[in-house]
Amino acid sequence: MKVNRWTITRRCVQLMVLFLLATPSFGWSFFEGNLGAAAIVGLQLSDPLAALQVLVLTGSLTSTMVAGTVIVLVFYTLLGGRVFCGWVCPVHLLTDLVEMLPWPKRLSHWSMHWKMKALLITTVVTILLGVPAFETVSPIGIAARMLTFGASSSLAVLILIVIAELFLIRRVWCRSLCPLGGVYQQLGRLSPLAVSYEETKCSQCGECQRVCFVPEVLAPCLESQQNTVHSGECTRCGACVGICPDKALNFGIRNPFGS
């Protein structure tokens, strides 16, 4: 079996993120907070969806939150938007592990477009209820808090996701429902970093789509319609790049505003 260096690298980064989230439980203070709002050696960072919910609730943001949100937006725009999903998010790691389990056939995939609808719904619910709707039930926040404070009743949210992905629809949360993924999807459209494709090297073996979390994004390349993955859904996980026996796929720099 071919060793995928990108997958190994990604797993190392994911484990480092888990360790970082757990450091407060060891009494270390260089990292404080979670993936919604954190301080790393004093540098304040803010999740853009958390900032949006604060904005619709209060009508304003502190200068610290604005600065922290801008840093995060710029960082993930440069690296590819949903790189957060593929490399940082602990829930994505959980669903990766669930995907490895041998299990009866489920509905292969659900529409990727529900994420933006979920983002709209959570924003409306935030306004109506006067509470940050997504942050209250976010499995991302729950997973991060568990690493610091241990399991709680909120664990039920993660269990529901696992059950849904085992018995109903593959990767349903990360592909189709996560509103934060919808935010990073839009940033991914503007990213200069993308998977590039060389048609002359491709043997159409299909290995890239087999390992891809969102195989639809590769279809335009394989159908000779474009030489770069343009979709904001791409997580830049590198699985397709690492598995390709023809070296037809690689990471490259593109003009996100070009054709």
Helices and strands as residue ranges (DSSP letters): H 5-22, G 23-26, E 31-33, E 37-40, E 43-46, H 48-58, H 63-79, H 83-83, I 84-88, H 90-99, H 114-129, H 133-137, H 139-149, H 155-167, H 172-172, I 173-177, H 179-189, E 193-197, G 199-201, H 207-211, G 215-218, H 219-222, H 239-243, E 249-253
